Amino acid sequence: MDQELQKRFDNQDKKIDEIYKSVEKTRKYFLMIIWITVLAVVLPAIGLVFVLPSFLSNYTSSLNGLSI
């Protein structure tokens, strides 16, 4: 009885270790996706803060030159 119980515990330990490895891979994957998403959204937004005023200035100055 003890040997059978020990085998079950050993099998459960192996399965738990495999589950842990799988969960860690999934966690790292999600973390990578979060970083890529943040970089894809935040960096362009920061760029717009600096580029948009210059663009609007050039655009409005070109519109002022037009006369109807």
C-alpha positions as YAML, in Angstrom:
chain: A
units: angstrom
residues:
- id: 1
  name: MET
  ca: [0.00, 0.00, 0.00]
- id: 2
  name: ASP
  ca: [2.81, 2.42, 0.89]
- id: 3
  name: GLN
  ca: [4.65, 1.79, -2.39]
- id: 4
  name: GLU
  ca: [1.51, 2.44, -4.41]
- id: 5
  name: LEU
  ca: [0.87, 5.63, -2.51]
- id: 6
  name: GLN
  ca: [4.49, 6.72, -2.98]
- id: 7
  name: LYS
  ca: [4.23, 6.09, -6.75]
- id: 8
  name: ARG
  ca: [1.11, 8.26, -6.90]
- id: 9
  name: PHE
  ca: [2.88, 11.03, -5.01]
- id: 10
  name: ASP
  ca: [5.86, 10.79, -7.36]
- id: 11
  name: ASN
  ca: [3.58, 10.97, -10.39]
- id: 12
  name: GLN
  ca: [1.79, 13.97, -8.94]
- id: 13
  name: ASP
  ca: [5.13, 15.67, -8.26]
- id: 14
  name: LYS
  ca: [6.16, 15.17, -11.89]
- id: 15
  name: LYS
  ca: [2.84, 16.50, -13.16]
- id: 16
  name: ILE
  ca: [3.03, 19.51, -10.85]
- id: 17
  name: ASP
  ca: [6.55, 20.28, -12.09]
- id: 18
  name: GLU
  ca: [5.36, 20.09, -15.71]
- id: 19
  name: ILE
  ca: [2.41, 22.35, -14.92]
- id: 20
  name: TYR
  ca: [4.74, 24.84, -13.22]
- id: 21
  name: LYS
  ca: [7.03, 24.94, -16.27]
- id: 22
  name: SER
  ca: [4.06, 25.46, -18.55]
- id: 23
  name: VAL
  ca: [2.66, 28.24, -16.37]
- id: 24
  name: GLU
  ca: [6.04, 30.00, -16.28]
- id: 25
  name: LYS
  ca: [6.29, 29.88, -20.08]
- id: 26
  name: THR
  ca: [2.78, 31.29, -20.36]
- id: 27
  name: ARG
  ca: [3.56, 34.04, -17.84]
- id: 28
  name: LYS
  ca: [6.67, 35.05, -19.74]
- id: 29
  name: TYR
  ca: [4.70, 35.06, -23.00]
- id: 30
  name: PHE
  ca: [2.00, 37.32, -21.55]
- id: 31
  name: LEU
  ca: [4.61, 39.62, -20.04]
- id: 32
  name: MET
  ca: [6.30, 39.94, -23.43]
- id: 33
  name: ILE
  ca: [2.96, 40.71, -25.10]
- id: 34
  name: ILE
  ca: [2.18, 43.36, -22.47]
- id: 35
  name: TRP
  ca: [5.56, 45.07, -23.01]
- id: 36
  name: ILE
  ca: [5.17, 45.00, -26.80]
- id: 37
  name: THR
  ca: [1.66, 46.44, -26.52]
- id: 38
  name: VAL
  ca: [2.76, 49.20, -24.16]
- id: 39
  name: LEU
  ca: [5.65, 50.11, -26.43]
- id: 40
  name: ALA
  ca: [3.43, 50.07, -29.50]
- id: 41
  name: VAL
  ca: [0.93, 52.44, -27.85]
- id: 42
  name: VAL
  ca: [3.01, 54.66, -25.56]
- id: 43
  name: LEU
  ca: [5.96, 55.43, -27.83]
- id: 44
  name: PRO
  ca: [3.80, 56.70, -30.70]
- id: 45
  name: ALA
  ca: [1.75, 58.76, -28.23]
- id: 46
  name: ILE
  ca: [4.92, 60.37, -26.87]
- id: 47
  name: GLY
  ca: [6.07, 61.01, -30.43]
- id: 48
  name: LEU
  ca: [2.77, 62.70, -31.23]
- id: 49
  name: VAL
  ca: [3.19, 65.06, -28.30]
- id: 50
  name: PHE
  ca: [6.37, 66.41, -29.90]
- id: 51
  name: VAL
  ca: [5.46, 66.17, -33.60]
- id: 52
  name: LEU
  ca: [1.83, 67.32, -33.56]
- id: 53
  name: PRO
  ca: [2.46, 70.95, -32.53]
- id: 54
  name: SER
  ca: [5.07, 71.34, -35.26]
- id: 55
  name: PHE
  ca: [2.76, 69.79, -37.83]
- id: 56
  name: LEU
  ca: [-0.15, 72.00, -36.81]
- id: 57
  name: SER
  ca: [2.05, 75.09, -36.93]
- id: 58
  name: ASN
  ca: [3.18, 74.29, -40.46]
- id: 59
  name: TYR
  ca: [-0.35, 73.42, -41.53]
- id: 60
  name: THR
  ca: [-1.94, 76.59, -40.20]
- id: 61
  name: SER
  ca: [0.83, 78.76, -41.63]
- id: 62
  name: SER
  ca: [0.23, 77.23, -45.08]
- id: 63
  name: LEU
  ca: [-3.50, 77.85, -44.71]
- id: 64
  name: ASN
  ca: [-2.87, 81.53, -43.83]
- id: 65
  name: GLY
  ca: [-1.11, 82.00, -47.16]
- id: 66
  name: LEU
  ca: [-4.24, 81.00, -49.08]
- id: 67
  name: SER
  ca: [-6.62, 83.78, -49.96]
- id: 68
  name: ILE
  ca: [-10.16, 83.42, -51.16]
...
